[in-house]
Amino acid sequence: MAGVYKLEIKESEAELKQLLGAQTTAVGKERVQLLYLLKTGQAATVQRAAQLLGRHRVTVQE
């Protein structure tokens, strides 16, 4: 199916939360936050996660 993005997040929720706290840059924090939103189910899709982060879907997907 065209346009469907498959992403497997190997880190656990606890690991992602720990990584989130360890980030020193805004870019790094945003990247980990995206993974955390997807892993915890707060965002079911990349598009929804992008909306929550205030970014465009393509920017987040890259």
TIROKE-19476 format. One record per residue: residue in one letter; x, y, z of N, C-alpha, C, O in turn; residue number from 1. Coordinates in nm, 3 decimals. Example, Ala and Ser with C-alpha at 12.3 -4.5 7.8 and 13.67 -1.06 7.14 Angstrom:
// residues 2
+---+---------+---------+---------+---------+---------+---------+---------+---------+---------+---------+---------+---------+-----+
! r !     n_X !     n_Y !     n_Z !    ca_X !    ca_Y !    ca_Z !     c_X !     c_Y !     c_Z !     o_X !     o_Y !     o_Z !   k !
+---+---------+---------+---------+---------+---------+---------+---------+---------+---------+---------+---------+---------+-----+
! A !   1.319 !  -0.569 !   0.780 !   1.230 !  -0.450 !   0.780 !   1.320 !  -0.330 !   0.780 !   1.424 !  -0.332 !   0.846 !   1 !
! S !   1.285 !  -0.225 !   0.708 !   1.367 !  -0.106 !   0.714 !   1.290 !   0.003 !   0.787 !   1.341 !   0.114 !   0.804 !   2 !
+---+---------+---------+---------+---------+---------+---------+---------+---------+---------+---------+---------+---------+-----+
***
This chain:
// residues 62
+---+---------+---------+---------+---------+---------+---------+---------+---------+---------+---------+---------+---------+-----+
! r !     n_X !     n_Y !     n_Z !    ca_X !    ca_Y !    ca_Z !     c_X !     c_Y !     c_Z !     o_X !     o_Y !     o_Z !   k !
+---+---------+---------+---------+---------+---------+---------+---------+---------+---------+---------+---------+---------+-----+
! M !   0.084 !  -0.117 !   0.000 !   0.000 !   0.000 !   0.000 !   0.089 !   0.124 !   0.000 !   0.176 !   0.136 !   0.086 !   1 !
! A !   0.070 !   0.213 !  -0.092 !   0.151 !   0.332 !  -0.104 !   0.120 !   0.430 !   0.008 !   0.005 !   0.446 !   0.048 !   2 !
! G !   0.224 !   0.494 !   0.059 !   0.206 !   0.596 !   0.160 !   0.198 !   0.545 !   0.303 !   0.186 !   0.625 !   0.395 !   3 !
! V !   0.206 !   0.416 !   0.324 !   0.201 !   0.362 !   0.459 !   0.345 !   0.345 !   0.507 !   0.428 !   0.284 !   0.440 !   4 !
! Y !   0.372 !   0.401 !   0.623 !   0.506 !   0.401 !   0.678 !   0.512 !   0.302 !   0.793 !   0.438 !   0.315 !   0.891 !   5 !
! K !   0.599 !   0.204 !   0.783 !   0.615 !   0.103 !   0.888 !   0.733 !   0.143 !   0.976 !   0.842 !   0.170 !   0.927 !   6 !
! L !   0.708 !   0.146 !   1.106 !   0.812 !   0.184 !   1.200 !   0.807 !   0.089 !   1.319 !   0.705 !   0.078 !   1.386 !   7 !
! E !   0.918 !   0.021 !   1.345 !   0.926 !  -0.068 !   1.459 !   1.013 !   0.000 !   1.565 !   1.131 !   0.027 !   1.542 !   8 !
! I !   0.953 !   0.026 !   1.680 !   1.025 !   0.091 !   1.789 !   1.070 !  -0.018 !   1.885 !   0.988 !  -0.082 !   1.952 !   9 !
! K !   1.201 !  -0.039 !   1.892 !   1.255 !  -0.149 !   1.970 !   1.270 !  -0.115 !   2.118 !   1.268 !  -0.205 !   2.202 !  10 !
! E !   1.284 !   0.013 !   2.151 !   1.302 !   0.055 !   2.289 !   1.170 !   0.044 !   2.364 !   1.062 !   0.060 !   2.306 !  11 !
! S !   1.178 !   0.016 !   2.494 !   1.058 !   0.011 !   2.578 !   1.016 !   0.153 !   2.614 !   1.090 !   0.249 !   2.593 !  12 !
! E !   0.895 !   0.164 !   2.670 !   0.846 !   0.295 !   2.713 !   0.939 !   0.354 !   2.819 !   0.968 !   0.474 !   2.817 !  13 !
! A !   0.985 !   0.271 !   2.911 !   1.074 !   0.318 !   3.017 !   1.207 !   0.368 !   2.961 !   1.259 !   0.470 !   3.005 !  14 !
! E !   1.261 !   0.296 !   2.863 !   1.387 !   0.338 !   2.801 !   1.369 !   0.471 !   2.729 !   1.456 !   0.558 !   2.736 !  15 !
! L !   1.257 !   0.486 !   2.659 !   1.233 !   0.610 !   2.587 !   1.215 !   0.727 !   2.683 !   1.263 !   0.837 !   2.657 !  16 !
! K !   1.147 !   0.703 !   2.795 !   1.129 !   0.808 !   2.895 !   1.263 !   0.851 !   2.953 !   1.287 !   0.969 !   2.976 !  17 !
! Q !   1.350 !   0.753 !   2.976 !   1.484 !   0.784 !   3.028 !   1.564 !   0.861 !   2.923 !   1.633 !   0.958 !   2.956 !  18 !
! L !   1.556 !   0.820 !   2.798 !   1.627 !   0.890 !   2.691 !   1.575 !   1.033 !   2.674 !   1.652 !   1.125 !   2.646 !  19 !
! L !   1.445 !   1.049 !   2.693 !   1.384 !   1.182 !   2.680 !   1.444 !   1.278 !   2.782 !   1.473 !   1.394 !   2.750 !  20 !
! G !   1.461 !   1.231 !   2.903 !   1.519 !   1.315 !   3.007 !   1.667 !   1.343 !   2.988 !   1.718 !   1.441 !   3.040 !  21 !
! A !   1.735 !   1.257 !   2.913 !   1.879 !   1.273 !   2.893 !   1.914 !   1.364 !   2.775 !   2.030 !   1.400 !   2.758 !  22 !
! Q !   1.816 !   1.401 !   2.695 !   1.844 !   1.482 !   2.578 !   1.882 !   1.624 !   2.617 !   1.823 !   1.682 !   2.708 !  23 !
! T !   1.981 !   1.679 !   2.548 !   2.029 !   1.814 !   2.579 !   1.991 !   1.915 !   2.472 !   2.002 !   2.036 !   2.494 !  24 !
! T !   1.947 !   1.866 !   2.357 !   1.908 !   1.959 !   2.251 !   1.759 !   1.944 !   2.221 !   1.700 !   1.840 !   2.246 !  25 !
! A !   1.700 !   2.050 !   2.168 !   1.558 !   2.048 !   2.135 !   1.530 !   1.947 !   2.024 !   1.427 !   1.879 !   2.027 !  26 !
! V !   1.620 !   1.936 !   1.928 !   1.602 !   1.841 !   1.818 !   1.602 !   1.698 !   1.870 !   1.517 !   1.618 !   1.831 !  27 !
! G !   1.696 !   1.666 !   1.955 !   1.703 !   1.532 !   2.012 !   1.581 !   1.500 !   2.096 !   1.528 !   1.389 !   2.089 !  28 !
! K !   1.536 !   1.596 !   2.174 !   1.419 !   1.575 !   2.259 !   1.295 !   1.550 !   2.174 !   1.214 !   1.463 !   2.205 !  29 !
! E !   1.280 !   1.627 !   2.066 !   1.165 !   1.611 !   1.978 !   1.164 !   1.475 !   1.910 !   1.058 !   1.416 !   1.892 !  30 !
! R !   1.279 !   1.426 !   1.871 !   1.288 !   1.295 !   1.806 !   1.248 !   1.182 !   1.901 !   1.173 !   1.091 !   1.864 !  31 !
! V !   1.298 !   1.189 !   2.023 !   1.264 !   1.086 !   2.122 !   1.117 !   1.099 !   2.161 !   1.048 !   0.998 !   2.182 !  32 !
! Q !   1.068 !   1.222 !   2.171 !   0.929 !   1.244 !   2.206 !   0.836 !   1.183 !   2.101 !   0.731 !   1.129 !   2.136 !  33 !
! L !   0.872 !   1.192 !   1.976 !   0.794 !   1.131 !   1.868 !   0.785 !   0.981 !   1.889 !   0.677 !   0.923 !   1.881 !  34 !
! L !   0.897 !   0.918 !   1.916 !   0.897 !   0.773 !   1.940 !   0.814 !   0.737 !   2.062 !   0.743 !   0.637 !   2.062 !  35 !
! Y !   0.824 !   0.819 !   2.167 !   0.749 !   0.795 !   2.290 !   0.598 !   0.804 !   2.264 !   0.522 !   0.721 !   2.313 !  36 !
! L !   0.555 !   0.904 !   2.189 !   0.413 !   0.920 !   2.157 !   0.360 !   0.800 !   2.081 !   0.249 !   0.752 !   2.108 !  37 !
! L !   0.438 !   0.751 !   1.987 !   0.395 !   0.635 !   1.909 !   0.396 !   0.508 !   1.993 !   0.303 !   0.427 !   1.984 !  38 !
! K !   0.499 !   0.489 !   2.074 !   0.512 !   0.368 !   2.155 !   0.401 !   0.357 !   2.260 !   0.350 !   0.249 !   2.286 !  39 !
! T !   0.366 !   0.471 !   2.323 !   0.266 !   0.470 !   2.429 !   0.124 !   0.470 !   2.377 !   0.030 !   0.452 !   2.454 !  40 !
! G !   0.107 !   0.491 !   2.247 !  -0.028 !   0.492 !   2.190 !  -0.097 !   0.626 !   2.200 !  -0.214 !   0.638 !   2.164 !  41 !
! Q !  -0.027 !   0.728 !   2.247 !  -0.085 !   0.862 !   2.254 !  -0.109 !   0.917 !   2.113 !  -0.195 !   1.003 !   2.093 !  42 !
! A !  -0.034 !   0.865 !   2.018 !  -0.053 !   0.898 !   1.877 !  -0.051 !   0.766 !   1.800 !   0.046 !   0.691 !   1.805 !  43 !
! A !  -0.161 !   0.739 !   1.730 !  -0.171 !   0.612 !   1.659 !  -0.097 !   0.615 !   1.525 !  -0.059 !   0.510 !   1.473 !  44 !
! T !  -0.077 !   0.733 !   1.471 !  -0.012 !   0.746 !   1.341 !   0.096 !   0.852 !   1.347 !   0.100 !   0.934 !   1.438 !  45 !
! V !   0.184 !   0.849 !   1.248 !   0.288 !   0.951 !   1.237 !   0.224 !   1.087 !   1.215 !   0.272 !   1.188 !   1.267 !  46 !
! Q !   0.116 !   1.090 !   1.139 !   0.047 !   1.216 !   1.112 !  -0.007 !   1.277 !   1.242 !   0.005 !   1.397 !   1.264 !  47 !
! R !  -0.066 !   1.195 !   1.328 !  -0.120 !   1.244 !   1.455 !  -0.006 !   1.290 !   1.546 !  -0.019 !   1.392 !   1.614 !  48 !
! A !   0.104 !   1.217 !   1.548 !   0.219 !   1.257 !   1.629 !   0.274 !   1.391 !   1.580 !   0.312 !   1.476 !   1.661 !  49 !
! A !   0.278 !   1.410 !   1.450 !   0.325 !   1.536 !   1.393 !   0.235 !   1.651 !   1.437 !   0.284 !   1.760 !   1.470 !  50 !
! Q !   0.105 !   1.628 !   1.439 !   0.012 !   1.731 !   1.485 !   0.038 !   1.767 !   1.631 !   0.039 !   1.884 !   1.667 !  51 !
! L !   0.059 !   1.666 !   1.714 !   0.086 !   1.690 !   1.855 !   0.216 !   1.767 !   1.877 !   0.227 !   1.847 !   1.970 !  52 !
! L !   0.315 !   1.741 !   1.790 !   0.444 !   1.808 !   1.802 !   0.447 !   1.943 !   1.731 !   0.542 !   2.020 !   1.747 !  53 !
! G !   0.345 !   1.972 !   1.652 !   0.340 !   2.099 !   1.580 !   0.431 !   2.102 !   1.460 !   0.481 !   2.208 !   1.422 !  54 !
! R !   0.452 !   1.987 !   1.399 !   0.537 !   1.976 !   1.281 !   0.458 !   1.916 !   1.166 !   0.351 !   1.859 !   1.186 !  55 !
! H !   0.511 !   1.930 !   1.045 !   0.450 !   1.868 !   0.928 !   0.483 !   1.720 !   0.928 !   0.590 !   1.680 !   0.976 !  56 !
! R !   0.395 !   1.638 !   0.876 !   0.414 !   1.493 !   0.874 !   0.544 !   1.455 !   0.804 !   0.615 !   1.366 !   0.851 !  57 !
! V !   0.575 !   1.518 !   0.694 !   0.696 !   1.484 !   0.618 !   0.821 !   1.515 !   0.702 !   0.917 !   1.438 !   0.700 !  58 !
! T !   0.820 !   1.625 !   0.773 !   0.934 !   1.663 !   0.857 !   0.956 !   1.557 !   0.965 !   1.069 !   1.516 !   0.990 !  59 !
! V !   0.849 !   1.514 !   1.027 !   0.858 !   1.415 !   1.134 !   0.900 !   1.278 !   1.078 !   0.979 !   1.207 !   1.140 !  60 !
! Q !   0.848 !   1.243 !   0.963 !   0.875 !   1.113 !   0.904 !   1.020 !   1.100 !   0.862 !   1.075 !   0.990 !   0.865 !  61 !
! E !   1.082 !   1.209 !   0.822 !   1.223 !   1.204 !   0.781 !   1.310 !   1.177 !   0.900 !   1.432 !   1.169 !   0.887 !  62 !
+---+---------+---------+---------+---------+---------+---------+---------+---------+---------+---------+---------+---------+-----+
***
